[in-house]
Amino acid sequence: MPSKVKVMSLSLPREMAEEIERRAKKEGKMKSEFLREAVRQYLEREKWKELQREFSLRAGKLGANTEEDIEKIIDEIRK
């Protein structure tokens, strides 16, 4: 059975690596755990940004340019 973990290596500027080490230690986490969480948060933020962009495009096609326009469309759908 393949492992659920893939080991990766990366190069970081020395100062960044030292800051990661300090913060991970301060939070009582292993560096891997600290970096996994940082990457997870970054990926979630990027996914959210993509969803927002997609929604903006779709809303624009519906003529919804403000929150008020969106509320009107939602109200119409609910009727």
Buried (B, 14 or more C-beta within 10 A) or exposed (E): EEEEEEEEEEEEEEEEEEEBEEEBEEEEBEEEEBBEEEEEEEEEEEEEEEEEEEEEEEBEEEEBEEEEBBEEBEEEEEE
